Amino acid sequence: MKIPAKGCNRDELFSTLEDYRKGDNAWQNGRTWAYVFDPGEEATAVIKQAYMMFLSENALDPTEFRSAVRLENEVVSMCAHHLGGGPGTVGNFTSGGTESIILAVKAARDHARATRANLGVPEIIVPSTAHAAFHKAVHYLGMKAVVTPVDHTTFKADVGAIREAINENTVLLVASAVSYPQAVVDPVEEIAALAAEHGILCHVDGCMGGFILPYFRRLGAPVPNFDLSVKGVTSISMDLHKFAYAAKGASVVLYNDPELRKHQFFTCASWAGYTMFNTTVQSSKSVGPLAAAWAVLNYVGDAGYLKFAQQLLDATRRIVGGIREIDGLRVLGEPEMNLVAFTSDEVNVFLLIDEMNARGWYIQPQLGHPDCPPSVHLTIAPSNTRWIDELLADLRVCVDKVRGQQPGPLVAMAQQALAAIPDPSAIDGTVLKQLLALAGISGGGLPERKADINQLLNLLPPAFKERLLVEFMSDLFTPTADE
Ligand SMILES: *Cc1c(COP(=O)(O)O)cnc(C)c1O
């Protein structure tokens, strides 16, 4: 495909774009329990207007775009107040939870390099339920992640295991508030105390829970202490593009000590161009996401967020109660915010998901892990709350429908084939491609029913799964062929 010889007409262009998204997840109807955090039309209009107003401004140079500095400092200040920050708390606005986490891990690495003699490869300790972004951070930063188990009933980090994993290269302990898979708050106070005792840093991942947990607490829910006011916590991340309803590309990372935050920054005076000083990973960046985040915080306001939180807390209680009443389903742990994971000891959850999918729902599969069984994950957003009764009714019907069903013969075949391979990570790319084709995946396309694929992935060792995913992506992102 080439750039069209002549520019095309505006109407035609937008109708093509509309066409392109016809096959997308139809989140607008409120039946998608993931990915989109929709605060309703009114707030969305405000978010869009603020975003477009600052679309072209470039936060690359904060001396030329002073509004960007002002907006960022105001957003960070609001977030610091929200998360128990003190007079010394500092932070930055980032493009998302992943960037916030990468920056906190970088700060920990560079702080250790600056303060410790004989540091080997710097290590961070992450409970198995901590977000994949920590693994991405060490991957990018030349560090190592040491994974510790979580309790098999509460799904909270095992503090004893963390204590045992600490060694002379440990630079950072990680706790989640909440963890994504089961939405529970790790024992932050104990983990932070352990970090302080060893003179190391402690990051709290509040990407998912940081914004809403303080509201849940004000509404009477039992929320453990998790924020910057906890002794030993040195940094925290919080996404605004989740339950603050900001446009995507909005998160913050905060530190209690400005000296620690300095290790997050990057400056470069050894090239021939403009003076380079970046607070975050990105360099040129639109001020749109920041302006939109500032706008939604100011538009919805504390009282508005408390109201949303009440709606979500009530919804969560109804859903958790409803699932517990369905024969064959089991809620994992005690969800501490408006995300719910459930599994089944009687039916295959991947078949259940396909069945729900066929009825117009999107619910998210989570593969099994040594610490948790395969499960279904629901993120409850305001636009979902009108569907609770229908969701529960369909779950009940679908559980009965898939009772006794097994995944297809492919899974058994693959299982046998795998058992015959001594080292699956040594298999070459062609074999992987054939395996993907067998599962109905080719050229990045996916079959309607995904239970077989999920069941297959569920069986594979992580290293093998990761290689399959690389093959899948490589196929998916292939330039459009010439006509
Ligand atoms: C969403 C999330 C993140 C980071 O996600 P992004 O997609 O980069 O915003 C990190 N931790 C938890 C617990 C999350 O839920």
The ligand as an ORCA input file, in Angstrom:
! r2SCAN-3c Opt
* xyz 0 1
  C      -3.423     -1.327     34.529
  C      -2.398     -1.690     35.513
  C      -1.039     -1.346     35.359
  C      -0.432     -0.651     34.171
  O      -1.127     -0.614     33.066
  P      -1.127      0.371     31.814
  O      -1.899     -0.446     30.854
  O       0.273      0.607     31.371
  O      -1.786      1.635     32.233
  C      -0.196     -1.668     36.380
  N      -0.612     -2.289     37.476
  C      -1.905     -2.652     37.659
  C      -2.308     -3.340     38.910
  C      -2.831     -2.367     36.681
  O      -4.105     -2.746     36.835
*
